[in-house]
Amino acid sequence: MQLLRSDVERFCGELVDQPPAVRLRSLAVLRAMVDEVTASELGSAMSSARDEGWGLRRIAKFSDVSHEQVRRMLAAAAEPETAE
């Protein structure tokens, strides 16, 4: 985790001298990319925990989200499977 943090801090440091429009756009793209990857993996990890018998509140505690958010994420992850 520290390596990832260092890389992100380095990237952000390289943006300091850029014009505001470039900085803002670059940071927005970075945030969107990180959110996309982590949301997908978080949903997968939640599904695995649920398959192992974990309750929504326990998953929520380890995921740092509400149990209602866990319920929504698990439902969204299950949608493509039921559509087939």
DRENBA-897427 format. One record per residue: x, y, z of N, C-alpha, C, O in turn; residue in one letter. Coordinates in pm, whole numbers, plus 50000, padded with zeros to 5 digits. Atoms other than C-alpha are relative to their C-alpha. Layout:
# residues N
<n.u = X	n.v = Y	n.w = Z	ca.u = X	ca.v = Y	ca.w = Z	c.u = X	c.v = Y	c.w = Z	o.u = X	o.v = Y	o.w = Z	bavo = A>
...
//
This chain:
# residues 84
<n.u = 50081	n.v = 49881	n.w = 50000	ca.u = 50000	ca.v = 50000	ca.w = 50000	c.u = 50086	c.v = 50126	c.w = 50000	o.u = 50052	o.v = 50225	o.w = 49935	bavo = M>
<n.u = 49913	n.v = 49883	n.w = 49992	ca.u = 50281	ca.v = 50239	ca.w = 50080	c.u = 50060	c.v = 50033	c.w = 49863	o.u = 50077	o.v = 50150	o.w = 49829	bavo = Q>
<n.u = 49944	n.v = 49978	n.w = 50133	ca.u = 50429	ca.v = 50192	ca.w = 49732	c.u = 49898	c.v = 50071	c.w = 49912	o.u = 49933	o.v = 50164	o.w = 49840	bavo = L>
<n.u = 50105	n.v = 49936	n.w = 50078	ca.u = 50098	ca.v = 50283	ca.w = 49572	c.u = 49982	c.v = 50146	c.w = 50042	o.u = 49971	o.v = 50235	o.w = 49959	bavo = L>
<n.u = 50013	n.v = 49864	n.w = 49949	ca.u = 50066	ca.v = 50587	ca.w = 49795	c.u = 50115	c.v = 50088	c.w = 49952	o.u = 50094	o.v = 50203	o.w = 49912	bavo = R>
<n.u = 49883	n.v = 49924	n.w = 50045	ca.u = 50418	ca.v = 50697	ca.w = 49705	c.u = 49989	c.v = 50036	c.w = 49852	o.u = 50023	o.v = 50147	o.w = 49812	bavo = S>
<n.u = 50016	n.v = 49974	n.w = 50143	ca.u = 50344	ca.v = 50664	ca.w = 49334	c.u = 49896	c.v = 50109	c.w = 49975	o.u = 49917	o.v = 50196	o.w = 49890	bavo = D>
<n.u = 50104	n.v = 49899	n.w = 50017	ca.u = 50026	ca.v = 50870	ca.w = 49365	c.u = 50051	c.v = 50136	c.w = 50046	o.u = 50027	o.v = 50238	o.w = 49980	bavo = V>
<n.u = 49944	n.v = 49874	n.w = 49953	ca.u = 50205	ca.v = 51136	ca.w = 49569	c.u = 50100	c.v = 50056	c.w = 49900	o.u = 50104	o.v = 50177	o.w = 49878	bavo = E>
<n.u = 49904	n.v = 49956	n.w = 50101	ca.u = 50482	ca.v = 51149	ca.w = 49308	c.u = 49927	c.v = 50058	c.w = 49880	o.u = 49964	o.v = 50164	o.w = 49830	bavo = R>
<n.u = 50080	n.v = 49952	n.w = 50112	ca.u = 50225	ca.v = 51185	ca.w = 49030	c.u = 49940	c.v = 50137	c.w = 50030	o.u = 49946	o.v = 50228	o.w = 49947	bavo = F>
<n.u = 50060	n.v = 49871	n.w = 49960	ca.u = 50049	ca.v = 51465	ca.w = 49218	c.u = 50106	c.v = 50109	c.w = 50009	o.u = 50080	o.v = 50224	o.w = 49973	bavo = C>
<n.u = 49891	n.v = 49903	n.w = 49992	ca.u = 50381	ca.v = 51636	ca.w = 49282	c.u = 50043	c.v = 50050	c.w = 49864	o.u = 50083	o.v = 50165	o.w = 49850	bavo = G>
<n.u = 49964	n.v = 49961	n.w = 50136	ca.u = 50451	ca.v = 51638	ca.w = 48909	c.u = 49897	c.v = 50096	c.w = 49939	o.u = 49927	o.v = 50165	o.w = 49842	bavo = E>
<n.u = 50105	n.v = 49913	n.w = 50052	ca.u = 50125	ca.v = 51826	ca.w = 48853	c.u = 50005	c.v = 50141	c.w = 50056	o.u = 49937	o.v = 50230	o.w = 50004	bavo = L>
<n.u = 50001	n.v = 49873	n.w = 49929	ca.u = 50206	ca.v = 52117	ca.w = 49084	c.u = 50024	c.v = 50120	c.w = 49909	o.u = 49960	o.v = 50223	o.w = 49926	bavo = V>
<n.u = 49966	n.v = 49887	n.w = 50087	ca.u = 50353	ca.v = 52338	ca.w = 48810	c.u = 49911	c.v = 50008	c.w = 49876	o.u = 49930	o.v = 50097	o.w = 49793	bavo = D>
<n.u = 50090	n.v = 49999	n.w = 50115	ca.u = 50080	ca.v = 52258	ca.w = 48558	c.u = 49890	c.v = 50105	c.w = 50018	o.u = 49858	o.v = 50143	o.w = 50131	bavo = Q>
<n.u = 50113	n.v = 49907	n.w = 49989	ca.u = 49800	ca.v = 52503	ca.w = 48478	c.u = 49883	c.v = 49933	c.w = 50072	o.u = 49870	o.v = 49811	o.w = 50067	bavo = P>
<n.u = 50111	n.v = 50058	n.w = 49924	ca.u = 49487	ca.v = 52456	ca.w = 48693	c.u = 49912	c.v = 49903	c.w = 49919	o.u = 49871	o.v = 49799	o.w = 49970	bavo = P>
<n.u = 50085	n.v = 50089	n.w = 50081	ca.u = 49286	ca.v = 52304	ca.w = 48405	c.u = 50064	c.v = 49863	c.w = 49982	o.u = 49996	o.v = 49761	o.w = 49988	bavo = A>
<n.u = 49929	n.v = 50127	n.w = 50019	ca.u = 49550	ca.v = 52038	ca.w = 48345	c.u = 50004	c.v = 49922	c.w = 50131	o.u = 49980	o.v = 49801	o.w = 50133	bavo = V>
<n.u = 49997	n.v = 50066	n.w = 49868	ca.u = 49586	ca.v = 51964	ca.w = 48717	c.u = 49866	c.v = 49939	c.w = 50035	o.u = 49857	o.v = 49823	o.w = 50072	bavo = R>
<n.u = 50133	n.v = 50047	n.w = 49964	ca.u = 49213	ca.v = 51937	ca.w = 48775	c.u = 49958	c.v = 49880	c.w = 49915	o.u = 49906	o.v = 49782	o.w = 49967	bavo = L>
<n.u = 50040	n.v = 50110	n.w = 50088	ca.u = 49155	ca.v = 51716	ca.w = 48473	c.u = 50080	c.v = 49875	c.w = 50030	o.u = 50023	o.v = 49766	o.w = 50035	bavo = R>
<n.u = 49915	n.v = 50115	n.w = 49970	ca.u = 49449	ca.v = 51489	ca.w = 48554	c.u = 49958	c.v = 49933	c.w = 50131	o.u = 49953	o.v = 49810	o.w = 50140	bavo = S>
<n.u = 50043	n.v = 50056	n.w = 49871	ca.u = 49334	ca.v = 51447	ca.w = 48915	c.u = 49862	c.v = 49934	c.w = 49989	o.u = 49837	o.v = 49832	o.w = 50052	bavo = L>
<n.u = 50132	n.v = 50061	n.w = 50020	ca.u = 48976	ca.v = 51378	ca.w = 48803	c.u = 50013	c.v = 49866	c.w = 49930	o.u = 49945	o.v = 49770	o.w = 49966	bavo = A>
<n.u = 49979	n.v = 50127	n.w = 50071	ca.u = 49097	ca.v = 51109	ca.w = 48561	c.u = 50062	c.v = 49898	c.w = 50094	o.u = 50020	o.v = 49782	o.w = 50095	bavo = V>
<n.u = 49938	n.v = 50090	n.w = 49904	ca.u = 49320	ca.v = 50957	ca.w = 48830	c.u = 49897	c.v = 49945	c.w = 50097	o.u = 49892	o.v = 49825	o.w = 50122	bavo = L>
<n.u = 50101	n.v = 50043	n.w = 49903	ca.u = 49034	ca.v = 50947	ca.w = 49080	c.u = 49901	c.v = 49904	c.w = 49936	o.u = 49865	o.v = 49803	o.w = 49997	bavo = R>
<n.u = 50095	n.v = 50088	n.w = 50069	ca.u = 48797	ca.v = 50792	ca.w = 48826	c.u = 50061	c.v = 49862	c.w = 49974	o.u = 49993	o.v = 49761	o.w = 49990	bavo = A>
<n.u = 49935	n.v = 50128	n.w = 50027	ca.u = 49049	ca.v = 50522	ca.w = 48734	c.u = 50015	c.v = 49918	c.w = 50128	o.u = 49989	o.v = 49797	o.w = 50128	bavo = M>
<n.u = 49984	n.v = 50070	n.w = 49872	ca.u = 49121	ca.v = 50435	ca.w = 49097	c.u = 49864	c.v = 49950	c.w = 50050	o.u = 49851	o.v = 49837	o.w = 50097	bavo = V>
<n.u = 50134	n.v = 50039	n.w = 49958	ca.u = 48748	ca.v = 50432	ca.w = 49178	c.u = 49948	c.v = 49880	c.w = 49921	o.u = 49888	o.v = 49789	o.w = 49977	bavo = D>
<n.u = 50046	n.v = 50110	n.w = 50085	ca.u = 48674	ca.v = 50203	ca.w = 48883	c.u = 50063	c.v = 49867	c.w = 50041	o.u = 49994	o.v = 49766	o.w = 50055	bavo = E>
<n.u = 49929	n.v = 50123	n.w = 49964	ca.u = 48938	ca.v = 49948	ca.w = 48979	c.u = 49960	c.v = 49954	c.w = 50139	o.u = 49930	o.v = 49837	o.w = 50160	bavo = V>
<n.u = 50028	n.v = 50041	n.w = 49862	ca.u = 48870	ca.v = 49953	ca.w = 49352	c.u = 49854	c.v = 49960	c.w = 50019	o.u = 49825	o.v = 49869	o.w = 50096	bavo = T>
<n.u = 50141	n.v = 50036	n.w = 49987	ca.u = 48490	ca.v = 49943	ca.w = 49315	c.u = 49976	c.v = 49858	c.w = 49950	o.u = 49903	o.v = 49781	o.w = 50012	bavo = A>
<n.u = 50014	n.v = 50135	n.w = 50057	ca.u = 48512	ca.v = 49634	ca.w = 49097	c.u = 50057	c.v = 49895	c.w = 50095	o.u = 49992	o.v = 49794	o.w = 50123	bavo = S>
<n.u = 49936	n.v = 50096	n.w = 49910	ca.u = 48752	ca.v = 49457	ca.w = 49329	c.u = 49930	c.v = 49993	c.w = 50136	o.u = 49922	o.v = 49886	o.w = 50196	bavo = E>
<n.u = 50073	n.v = 49999	n.w = 49873	ca.u = 48559	ca.v = 49565	ca.w = 49640	c.u = 49874	c.v = 49916	c.w = 49988	o.u = 49841	o.v = 49839	o.w = 50079	bavo = L>
<n.u = 50120	n.v = 50081	n.w = 50023	ca.u = 48242	ca.v = 49415	ca.w = 49495	c.u = 50032	c.v = 49852	c.w = 49994	o.u = 49958	o.v = 49771	o.w = 50049	bavo = G>
<n.u = 49957	n.v = 50140	n.w = 50008	ca.u = 48425	ca.v = 49092	ca.w = 49416	c.u = 50036	c.v = 49945	c.w = 50137	o.u = 49999	o.v = 49833	o.w = 50172	bavo = S>
<n.u = 49962	n.v = 50044	n.w = 49865	ca.u = 48571	ca.v = 49073	ca.w = 49766	c.u = 49878	c.v = 49986	c.w = 50090	o.u = 49871	o.v = 49894	o.w = 50172	bavo = A>
<n.u = 50124	n.v = 50010	n.w = 49922	ca.u = 48228	ca.v = 49141	ca.w = 49918	c.u = 49924	c.v = 49873	c.w = 49964	o.u = 49871	o.v = 49805	o.w = 50052	bavo = M>
<n.u = 50067	n.v = 50122	n.w = 50044	ca.u = 48079	ca.v = 48860	ca.w = 49710	c.u = 50069	c.v = 49876	c.w = 50058	o.u = 50002	o.v = 49782	o.w = 50101	bavo = S>
<n.u = 49925	n.v = 50113	n.w = 49943	ca.u = 48353	ca.v = 48624	ca.w = 49826	c.u = 49972	c.v = 49985	c.w = 50149	o.u = 49952	o.v = 49875	o.w = 50199	bavo = S>
<n.u = 50028	n.v = 50004	n.w = 49856	ca.u = 48294	ca.v = 48718	ca.w = 50189	c.u = 49858	c.v = 49949	c.w = 50025	o.u = 49836	o.v = 49868	o.w = 50115	bavo = A>
<n.u = 50139	n.v = 50046	n.w = 49986	ca.u = 47918	ca.v = 48667	ca.w = 50147	c.u = 49991	c.v = 49850	c.w = 49974	o.u = 49919	o.v = 49778	o.w = 50044	bavo = R>
<n.u = 49997	n.v = 50143	n.w = 50030	ca.u = 47985	ca.v = 48326	ca.w = 49988	c.u = 50056	c.v = 49917	c.w = 50114	o.u = 50021	o.v = 49800	o.w = 50130	bavo = D>
<n.u = 49943	n.v = 50068	n.w = 49884	ca.u = 48185	ca.v = 48236	ca.w = 50298	c.u = 49912	c.v = 50012	c.w = 50124	o.u = 49948	o.v = 49965	o.w = 50232	bavo = E>
<n.u = 50094	n.v = 49992	n.w = 49890	ca.u = 47887	ca.v = 48320	ca.w = 50516	c.u = 50006	c.v = 50127	c.w = 50082	o.u = 49940	o.v = 50136	o.w = 50186	bavo = G>
<n.u = 49992	n.v = 49874	n.w = 49927	ca.u = 47977	ca.v = 48671	ca.w = 50628	c.u = 49867	c.v = 50074	c.w = 49989	o.u = 49801	o.v = 50069	o.w = 49885	bavo = W>
<n.u = 50119	n.v = 49916	n.w = 50000	ca.u = 47687	ca.v = 48897	ca.w = 50723	c.u = 50032	c.v = 50138	c.w = 49942	o.u = 50148	o.v = 50176	o.w = 49929	bavo = G>
<n.u = 49983	n.v = 49868	n.w = 50060	ca.u = 47631	ca.v = 49239	ca.w = 50571	c.u = 50075	c.v = 50097	c.w = 50092	o.u = 50160	o.v = 50173	o.w = 50046	bavo = L>
<n.u = 49935	n.v = 49908	n.w = 49907	ca.u = 47740	ca.v = 49424	ca.w = 50885	c.u = 50150	c.v = 49969	c.w = 50017	o.u = 50232	o.v = 50059	o.w = 50031	bavo = R>
<n.u = 49859	n.v = 50037	n.w = 49988	ca.u = 48064	ca.v = 49228	ca.w = 50912	c.u = 50077	c.v = 50045	c.w = 49875	o.u = 50187	o.v = 50098	o.w = 49885	bavo = R>
<n.u = 49937	n.v = 49956	n.w = 50124	ca.u = 48144	ca.v = 49294	ca.w = 50545	c.u = 50016	c.v = 50152	c.w = 50003	o.u = 50120	o.v = 50205	o.w = 49966	bavo = I>
<n.u = 49997	n.v = 49854	n.w = 49993	ca.u = 48058	ca.v = 49661	ca.w = 50600	c.u = 50113	c.v = 50049	c.w = 50090	o.u = 50183	o.v = 50145	o.w = 50057	bavo = A>
<n.u = 49896	n.v = 49958	n.w = 49905	ca.u = 48292	ca.v = 49686	ca.w = 50898	c.u = 50139	c.v = 49991	c.w = 49936	o.u = 50220	o.v = 50082	o.w = 49951	bavo = K>
<n.u = 49869	n.v = 50019	n.w = 50063	ca.u = 48587	ca.v = 49550	ca.w = 50701	c.u = 50017	c.v = 50085	c.w = 49874	o.u = 50130	o.v = 50114	o.w = 49834	bavo = F>
<n.u = 49995	n.v = 49922	n.w = 50124	ca.u = 48498	ca.v = 49754	ca.w = 50390	c.u = 49993	c.v = 50150	c.w = 50024	o.u = 50016	o.v = 50229	o.w = 49932	bavo = S>
<n.u = 50014	n.v = 49859	n.w = 49963	ca.u = 48445	ca.v = 50083	ca.w = 50573	c.u = 49887	c.v = 50069	c.w = 49923	o.u = 49900	o.v = 50184	o.w = 49880	bavo = D>
<n.u = 50122	n.v = 49945	n.w = 50059	ca.u = 48100	ca.v = 50134	ca.w = 50421	c.u = 49882	c.v = 49952	c.w = 50085	o.u = 49899	o.v = 49867	o.w = 50172	bavo = V>
<n.u = 50117	n.v = 50044	n.w = 49925	ca.u = 47747	ca.v = 50097	ca.w = 50556	c.u = 49953	c.v = 49863	c.w = 49951	o.u = 49983	o.v = 49822	o.w = 49840	bavo = S>
<n.u = 50051	n.v = 50130	n.w = 50042	ca.u = 47573	ca.v = 49761	ca.w = 50552	c.u = 49899	c.v = 50016	c.w = 49885	o.u = 49882	o.v = 49924	o.w = 49805	bavo = H>
<n.u = 50092	n.v = 49974	n.w = 50111	ca.u = 47315	ca.v = 49917	ca.w = 50318	c.u = 50078	c.v = 50016	c.w = 49869	o.u = 50032	o.v = 49972	o.w = 49764	bavo = E>
<n.u = 49915	n.v = 49987	n.w = 50118	ca.u = 47593	ca.v = 50009	ca.w = 50076	c.u = 50049	c.v = 49861	c.w = 49957	o.u = 50056	o.v = 49833	o.w = 49837	bavo = Q>
<n.u = 49960	n.v = 50138	n.w = 50032	ca.u = 47715	ca.v = 49648	ca.w = 50096	c.u = 49886	c.v = 49929	c.w = 49928	o.u = 49908	o.v = 49863	o.w = 49827	bavo = V>
<n.u = 50116	n.v = 50064	n.w = 50060	ca.u = 47363	ca.v = 49527	ca.w = 50016	c.u = 49983	c.v = 50047	c.w = 49855	o.u = 49958	o.v = 49965	o.w = 49766	bavo = R>
<n.u = 50015	n.v = 49946	n.w = 50136	ca.u = 47344	ca.v = 49758	ca.w = 49712	c.u = 50110	c.v = 49950	c.w = 49908	o.u = 50084	o.v = 49914	o.w = 49793	bavo = R>
<n.u = 49889	n.v = 50045	n.w = 50083	ca.u = 47689	ca.v = 49659	ca.w = 49588	c.u = 49988	c.v = 49853	c.w = 49966	o.u = 50018	o.v = 49812	o.w = 49853	bavo = M>
<n.u = 50019	n.v = 50142	n.w = 50027	ca.u = 47613	ca.v = 49288	ca.w = 49622	c.u = 49887	c.v = 49978	c.w = 49900	o.u = 49896	o.v = 49892	o.w = 49813	bavo = L>
<n.u = 50112	n.v = 50011	n.w = 50094	ca.u = 47283	ca.v = 49334	ca.w = 49440	c.u = 50045	c.v = 50039	c.w = 49859	o.u = 50009	o.v = 49973	o.w = 49761	bavo = A>
<n.u = 49951	n.v = 49957	n.w = 50130	ca.u = 47457	ca.v = 49523	ca.w = 49159	c.u = 50094	c.v = 49896	c.w = 49940	o.u = 50093	o.v = 49873	o.w = 49819	bavo = A>
<n.u = 49907	n.v = 50103	n.w = 50049	ca.u = 47725	ca.v = 49255	ca.w = 49134	c.u = 49924	c.v = 49876	c.w = 49952	o.u = 49972	o.v = 49806	o.w = 49862	bavo = A>
<n.u = 50078	n.v = 50117	n.w = 50037	ca.u = 47457	ca.v = 48986	ca.w = 49106	c.u = 49917	c.v = 50022	c.w = 49874	o.u = 49878	o.v = 49924	o.w = 49810	bavo = A>
<n.u = 50085	n.v = 49971	n.w = 50115	ca.u = 47261	ca.v = 49161	ca.w = 48828	c.u = 50046	c.v = 49936	c.w = 49871	o.u = 49963	o.v = 49874	o.w = 49803	bavo = E>
<n.u = 49959	n.v = 50061	n.w = 50127	ca.u = 47475	ca.v = 49046	ca.w = 48532	c.u = 49980	c.v = 49849	c.w = 49999	o.u = 49951	o.v = 49791	o.w = 49894	bavo = P>
<n.u = 50017	n.v = 50146	n.w = 49994	ca.u = 47452	ca.v = 48685	ca.w = 48652	c.u = 49854	c.v = 49962	c.w = 49974	o.u = 49829	o.v = 49862	o.w = 49906	bavo = E>
<n.u = 50141	n.v = 50034	n.w = 50017	ca.u = 47070	ca.v = 48688	ca.w = 48662	c.u = 49948	c.v = 50039	c.w = 49863	o.u = 49847	o.v = 49986	o.w = 49819	bavo = T>
<n.u = 50044	n.v = 49954	n.w = 50132	ca.u = 47041	ca.v = 48865	ca.w = 48325	c.u = 50031	c.v = 49897	c.w = 49891	o.u = 49972	o.v = 49903	o.w = 49783	bavo = A>
<n.u = 49961	n.v = 50097	n.w = 50102	ca.u = 47201	ca.v = 48573	ca.w = 48140	c.u = 49899	c.v = 49890	c.w = 49986	o.u = 49917	o.v = 49800	o.w = 49904	bavo = E>
//
